[in-house]
Amino acid sequence: MIQIASRIWKSYLTVLNKYPLRVQVIQTGALCGLGDLLAQTAIDKKSFDAVEWSRVGRFAFIGATLIAPSIRAWYLSMERITGSSVTVKATFYKLALDQGVFAPLFQFPVLTYIGFLQGQNFADIKTKIRSQWWDIVTTGWKIWPAAQLINFYFVPFLLRPLCAAFVALFWNIYLAWKANSDTLIKET
């Protein structure tokens, strides 16, 4: 069993080294879809037969087409800004950039993208953003700073999106539930 796992890991690293964006798109899309599926079954308490597969697909699509490319571009940008050396100073600088700039701003396109894919009009999307953005950002600050501190300091650059993706599985459960919550849209 260990030999099989070792071969799978080596194959993953080979493909990741050769096609980093493609691998990150696939893994992020899959984990976002899984996050929504878990949000529906564990939080919304839907039976497997009642799962909205179009919603799972939407969230997987968002992960693959918006989140993965954005995260990759952001990580590359942070490396250019801070340098590739792993020091305590550089790690905290990346953490401050990630959580102080990227995390709050990135919620706008995510919520907008989800809204458009759900067929909402701009006014409803704007209302949803107004009612949910701060809660999403502050909840993220309870999870992501510690995860990213470990990620930026201990994890090699090419594996950082995978490390973040595992943490993001749980974050995506929350985000999928929050972004798909109809109860928070109020008429303006």
N, C-alpha and C positions, 0 to 999 in steps of 0.2 A: 504494500500500500504506500509506504514511504517513497519507494522508487517511482511509482506512478505519479505521486504528487510532485516529486522532484523533476520529473520529465515535463509535466504540465507547466510548472513554474519556469523551467528553462525555455520551453517553447514560448510561453507568454513573454518573457524578457526578450527573446529573439525578435518576435513580432513587434513588440513595443519599441525596441530600438530601431527597427526598420520603418515602422509606420506609426509613430507616436500619436498623431492626431486621430487617425482612424480607430486605433485601439481605444483611445480616450472617448471618442464619440460613441462607440459601441457600448463600452462599460458604463458610461454616464447615462446613456439612454436606457439601458437595461435596468440600472439601479433606480432611476427616476420612475420608470414604469412599475417596478417592484415596490417602491415607496408608496405610490398611489394605490396599488393593489392592497398593501398592508393597511393603508389609511382607511380604505373602504371596509375591509374585513375586520380589522382590530379596533378601530376607533368608531367608525360608523356602524359597526356590528351587522354588516350585510352578510348574507350567506353567499357562498361562492357562486351559486346560481343567479344571484341578484347583482353581481358585480357589473358596474358600467364599464365594459371593455373599451368603449370609445374614450372614456376619461383616462383609463390606463394608457391607452395609445397616445392620447394628447400629451400626457405628462412625459412619456418616453420620447415623443417627438421633440418636446421642449428641451429635454435633457440632451438629446443628440444634436439638435440644430442651434440651440441658443446657449445652454449652460456649458457644455463641453468645449466648444470653440472659444467661448468667452473666458472660461477658467484657464485654458491653455494660453491664450493671448495675455491674460493678466499675469500668470506666473512668469512667462517670458519677459514681460515688461518689468516686473519687480526685479528679476535677475539683472536686467540692463540698468535699472535705477540704483540698486544696492550693490551690485557686483555678485559674483557667484561664490565668493568665499563664505564659509559657514562660521560666523562668529556670533557671540552673544549680541553685540551691537547691531550687526546686520539682521539677525533674527528678529530682534525687537523692532527694528525699523520696518521690516517686511510685515510684521504683525500689526504695527500701527497703520501702515498703508492699507493692508488687507481689511482690517476691521473698522478703520476710521474713514476710509474712502470707498473702497470697492464694495464691501458688504452692504452699506446703506444705499448706495446708488444702484447696485445691481438688482435690488428688489423691484424697482420701477419697470425695467423691461420684462422681468419675469412675470409680474402680475399683469402687465399690459398684454403680453403674448398669450398668457393663459386666457385672459378675458376675450381677446379676439378669436382664439380658437374655440371658445365656448359660444361664440356668436353674440357676445354682448356689444352694445354700442359704447361709444367713447364716454358718454356721460356716466353710464353704469360702472365702467372701468375706473373712471376718475373717482367716483364715490367709493368704490371698493378699495382703491389705493389709499384714499384719505382715511378710511376706517381701519385698515389692516396694516399699513406700512410700519408704523411705529412699533406695534406689537410684534410683528415679524422680526424687525431689526433687533429689538431688545431681547427677544427670546433667542435669537441667533448669538447675541453677545454672551449668553449663558453657556453656550456650547462651543462655539468656534474659536475663541481666543486660546483656550487650553489645547484644543485639537491642532490648531495651526502652529502654536508654539512648538509642539512636539514635531509636527510635520516639517516645519522650516528648519529646525535645528538637527533632528536626528535622521530624517529620511532623505535619501539621494534625490536629486532634482527630478529625474525621469519617473520616479515612483511616487512623487508627491500627489499627483492627481488620483492615483489609486488609493493612497492612504486617505485623502480627503473624500473619495467616493464611498469608502466604508463608513466614515462618520456621516456622510451625506445620506446614506440609506435611512438613517434614523431622522435626520433633518428633513429629508424628502417626505417622510410619512407626515410630519407636522406641516410642512409647506403645502403638500398636496391637499391635506385636509383643510388648511386655512384658506388657500387660494380657491378651493372649490366649494367653500361654505356659502350657501345661498342665503343663510340667515343674516349675514352681515351687510347685504346690499340694501340700502334704504332709498326710498324715492326722494329725489331732490326737488 
